[in-house]
């Protein structure tokens, strides 16, 4: 009988742990202490985050719990991943490929939601530049932000052209500085990111000399693994509100563009190029297309020598993605 009772207690403890509780001792379970605040990033490459922040939707959702919402700007996937790894945010916006590389490097995150299907990166040069193909980059200075989809896009483009990063002269800059360096003539090309890339096209006549939309991995929302383990129900609620914001943005694209323009101070032509031409918001769940895109990026990086051959890419993708939390949708 004692053995049977212990079995029941152990089973209950396991269930409580799965639900986000902390087991304090044999047969004693204590609910995980709710956080005083939830910390998220916002980014100009994640339009849904701008709607979420502008409308105060999460603030309204969690007011009754006494939980405050703190917003932190990410200038690129690399910054969002740094913040997640340091524990300074709980949810961060990245490209799927960047999240995979971070997970390979030991960043304890889970990818849980799709906020966009973008063509947010291409290889860019000045309007008067002789650079016309990826092969022309050999020996050239190329501005790039390591740990981001534009960086991974560049590596894959070089691989397809029979080159590697050793064949170019990478100039490591954050995205806005990369755009400035290109226009100023300090570099020959730039692995661009919207909206800076769209701004360079509209205002400076910059040329997107290499585009490959399918090599742009999806816009993915990630959560710290520890936060998910401790507060799974809060994560579900955050995603439900994220979904509300995504549906708002989809239903009223004009309002989305107004919100985006107000935050970025960019002219309508730039906003239209990013949101009207290169951003799709019709997906939210991480399914086979997103998984396949992330896997393909990882395998390409492994082929290019960026990821060690000892890494099991498929197993890491499986460990990265948690697809059971997002609300029902596309």
C-alpha positions in Angstrom: 0.0 0.0 0.0 2.9 2.4 0.9 4.5 1.7 -2.5 1.2 2.4 -4.3 0.8 5.7 -2.4 4.3 6.7 -3.3 3.6 6.0 -7.0 0.5 8.2 -6.9 2.4 11.0 -5.2 5.2 10.8 -7.8 2.6 10.9 -10.6 0.9 13.9 -9.2 4.3 15.7 -8.8 5.1 15.0 -12.4 1.7 16.4 -13.5 2.3 19.5 -11.4 5.8 20.0 -12.8 4.4 19.8 -16.3 1.8 22.4 -15.5 4.5 24.8 -14.2 4.5 24.1 -10.5 7.6 23.7 -8.3 7.8 20.5 -6.1 9.1 21.6 -2.7 9.5 18.3 -1.1 8.2 14.7 -1.1 4.5 14.9 -1.9 4.5 18.7 -1.5 3.9 20.9 -4.5 4.0 24.7 -4.6 2.8 26.7 -7.6 5.5 28.6 -9.4 5.6 32.2 -8.2 4.0 34.4 -10.9 6.3 37.0 -12.2 5.9 40.7 -11.4 6.5 41.6 -15.0 6.6 40.0 -18.4 9.4 41.4 -20.7 9.1 41.4 -24.5 10.9 42.9 -27.3 9.6 45.0 -30.1 11.3 45.4 -33.5 10.7 47.2 -36.7 11.2 43.8 -38.5 8.2 42.4 -36.4 5.2 44.6 -37.3 2.9 42.7 -35.1 4.9 43.7 -32.1 4.3 47.3 -32.9 0.5 46.8 -33.0 0.7 44.9 -29.7 2.7 47.7 -28.0 0.7 50.5 -29.5 -2.6 49.1 -28.5 -1.5 48.1 -25.0 -3.2 44.7 -25.5 -0.9 42.8 -23.2 -1.1 45.5 -20.5 -4.9 45.1 -20.6 -4.7 41.3 -20.5 -2.4 41.1 -17.4 -3.6 44.1 -15.4 -6.0 41.9 -13.5 -3.0 39.8 -12.4 -1.0 42.7 -11.2 1.7 41.8 -13.9 3.3 44.7 -15.7 4.6 44.6 -19.2 8.1 45.9 -20.1 9.1 46.5 -23.7 12.7 46.4 -25.0 13.7 47.2 -28.6 15.7 44.7 -30.6 17.7 46.0 -33.5 18.2 42.6 -35.0 17.9 38.8 -34.2 21.3 38.9 -32.7 20.2 41.5 -30.1 17.0 39.7 -29.3 18.9 36.5 -28.8 21.5 38.2 -26.6 18.6 39.6 -24.4 17.0 36.1 -24.2 20.2 34.5 -23.3 20.9 37.1 -20.6 17.4 36.7 -19.2 16.7 40.4 -19.7 13.6 39.6 -21.9 11.2 36.6 -21.8 10.0 36.8 -25.4 12.1 37.8 -28.4 11.6 38.3 -32.1 14.1 36.6 -34.5 14.4 34.9 -37.8 13.9 31.1 -37.6 17.5 30.4 -38.8 19.0 32.8 -36.2 17.0 31.0 -33.5 18.4 27.7 -34.7 22.0 28.8 -34.6 21.5 30.3 -31.1 20.0 27.0 -29.9 23.0 25.1 -31.5 25.3 27.5 -29.5 23.5 26.7 -26.2 20.9 29.5 -26.0 18.0 27.9 -24.0 15.1 29.1 -26.1 12.0 27.7 -27.7 10.4 28.9 -30.9 6.6 29.1 -30.4 4.9 31.4 -32.9 5.1 32.9 -36.4 4.7 36.6 -36.6 5.4 37.1 -40.3 6.5 35.5 -43.6 8.9 38.2 -44.8 11.3 38.9 -47.6 13.2 41.1 -45.3 16.7 40.5 -46.5 18.6 40.7 -49.8 22.1 41.6 -50.9 22.3 45.3 -51.6 24.7 47.7 -53.3 24.7 51.4 -54.4 23.0 52.5 -57.6 26.3 53.2 -59.3 28.1 50.1 -58.2 29.6 47.6 -60.6 28.6 44.8 -58.3 25.9 42.8 -60.1 26.2 39.2 -58.9 27.3 37.3 -55.8 30.4 36.3 -57.6 31.4 40.0 -57.9 31.7 40.1 -54.1 35.0 38.2 -54.1 37.5 40.4 -52.3 34.9 43.1 -51.6 33.9 44.7 -48.3 30.4 43.5 -47.2 28.6 44.9 -44.2 26.8 42.2 -42.2 25.3 41.7 -38.8 26.4 38.3 -37.5 23.8 36.0 -36.0 20.9 37.3 -38.1 18.9 36.1 -41.1 20.8 38.6 -43.4 24.1 37.0 -42.3 22.8 33.5 -42.9 21.3 34.7 -46.2 24.8 36.0 -47.2 26.5 32.8 -46.3 24.0 30.7 -48.3 24.3 33.0 -51.3 28.1 32.7 -51.2 27.8 29.0 -51.0 25.6 28.8 -54.0 28.1 30.9 -55.9 31.0 28.6 -54.9 32.4 31.1 -52.4 32.6 31.4 -48.7 33.1 34.2 -46.1 36.8 33.8 -46.5 36.5 35.1 -50.1 35.0 38.4 -49.0 35.9 41.0 -46.4 33.1 41.1 -43.8 32.6 44.4 -42.0 30.6 43.7 -38.8 28.0 46.3 -38.2 24.5 46.5 -36.7 21.9 46.7 -39.5 21.3 50.6 -39.4 25.1 51.1 -39.5 25.5 48.7 -42.3 23.0 50.7 -44.4 24.9 54.0 -43.6 28.2 52.4 -44.5 26.9 51.3 -47.8 25.4 54.6 -48.8 28.6 56.4 -47.6 30.8 54.2 -49.7 32.6 52.6 -46.8 31.6 49.1 -48.0 30.8 47.6 -51.4 27.7 45.7 -50.5 25.4 45.1 -47.5 23.4 42.1 -46.3 20.3 44.3 -45.8 17.3 44.2 -43.5 14.0 46.0 -43.8 13.0 48.7 -43.1 16.5 50.1 -43.6 16.8 48.2 -46.9 13.6 49.6 -48.2 14.7 53.1 -47.1 18.0 52.7 -49.0 16.1 51.7 -52.1 13.5 54.5 -52.0 15.7 57.4 -50.8 19.2 56.4 -52.2 18.4 54.3 -55.2 20.2 51.3 -53.7 20.0 48.1 -55.8 18.9 44.7 -54.5 21.3 42.7 -56.7 20.6 39.3 -55.2 17.1 38.2 -54.0 15.9 34.8 -53.0 12.6 35.0 -51.0 12.5 31.4 -50.1 15.9 31.7 -48.3 14.4 34.3 -46.0 13.4 32.3 -42.9 10.2 33.1 -41.1 9.7 35.7 -38.5 9.6 33.6 -35.2 8.7 34.5 -31.7 10.8 32.8 -29.1 10.5 32.3 -25.3 13.1 31.5 -22.7 12.9 27.8 -21.9 12.9 28.5 -18.2 10.0 30.9 -18.5 8.0 28.4 -20.5 8.7 25.7 -17.9 7.7 27.9 -15.0 4.7 29.7 -16.6 3.2 27.7 -19.5 -0.2 29.2 -19.0 1.2 32.8 -19.1 2.9 31.9 -22.4 -0.4 30.7 -23.8 -2.1 33.9 -22.8 0.7 36.0 -24.4 0.3 34.1 -27.6 -3.4 34.5 -27.6 -3.0 38.3 -27.3 -0.2 38.2 -30.0 -2.7 36.4 -32.2 -5.3 39.2 -31.6 -2.7 41.8 -32.7 -1.8 39.8 -35.8 -5.4 39.5 -36.8 -5.9 43.3 -36.3 -2.9 44.0 -38.5 -4.2 41.6 -41.1 -7.7 43.0 -41.1 -6.6 46.7 -41.2 -3.3 47.1 -43.2 -3.8 50.8 -43.4 -3.8 51.1 -39.6 -0.8 48.9 -39.4 1.1 51.2 -41.8 0.1 54.2 -39.8 1.4 52.6 -36.6 4.6 51.6 -38.3 5.2 55.0 -39.8 4.5 56.7 -36.4 7.2 54.5 -34.8 9.8 54.5 -37.5 9.2 58.1 -38.8 9.7 56.6 -42.3 7.9 58.0 -45.4 4.9 56.2 -46.8 6.9 54.9 -49.8 9.3 53.0 -47.5 6.5 51.7 -45.3 4.6 50.5 -48.4 7.7 48.7 -49.8 8.3 46.8 -46.6 4.7 46.1 -45.4 2.9 46.2 -48.8 5.4 44.3 -50.9 7.5 42.2 -48.7 5.6 41.2 -45.6 2.9 38.5 -45.2 1.0 38.1 -42.0 -1.3 35.2 -42.8 0.5 32.5 -40.6 0.8 32.1 -36.9 1.5 28.4 -36.1 4.9 26.8 -36.6 4.2 23.9 -39.0 5.9 22.0 -41.7 6.8 25.0 -43.9 8.5 26.8 -41.1 10.2 23.7 -39.8 11.5 22.8 -43.3 12.8 26.4 -43.9 14.7 26.4 -40.6 16.1 22.9 -41.3 17.2 23.9 -44.8 19.0 26.9 -43.4 20.8 24.8 -40.8 21.9 22.2 -43.3 23.2 24.9 -45.6 25.2 26.5 -42.8 26.6 23.1 -41.9 27.6 22.6 -45.6 29.2 26.0 -45.5 31.3 25.1 -42.5 29.5 27.6 -40.2 27.9 24.8 -38.1 30.1 21.8 -37.0 29.4 18.5 -38.8 29.0 16.9 -35.4 25.7 18.8 -34.8 22.5 16.9 -35.5 20.5 19.7 -37.2 17.2 17.9 -37.4 17.4 17.0 -33.7 18.2 20.6 -32.8 15.3 21.9 -34.9 13.0 19.4 -33.0 14.4 20.6 -29.7 13.9 24.3 -30.7 10.3 24.2 -31.9 7.4 24.0 -29.5 4.3 24.0 -31.7 1.6 23.1 -29.2 1.1 26.5 -27.6 -0.1 28.9 -30.4 -3.8 29.5 -30.7 -5.6 27.7 -33.5 -5.0 29.4 -36.8 -3.0 29.2 -40.0 
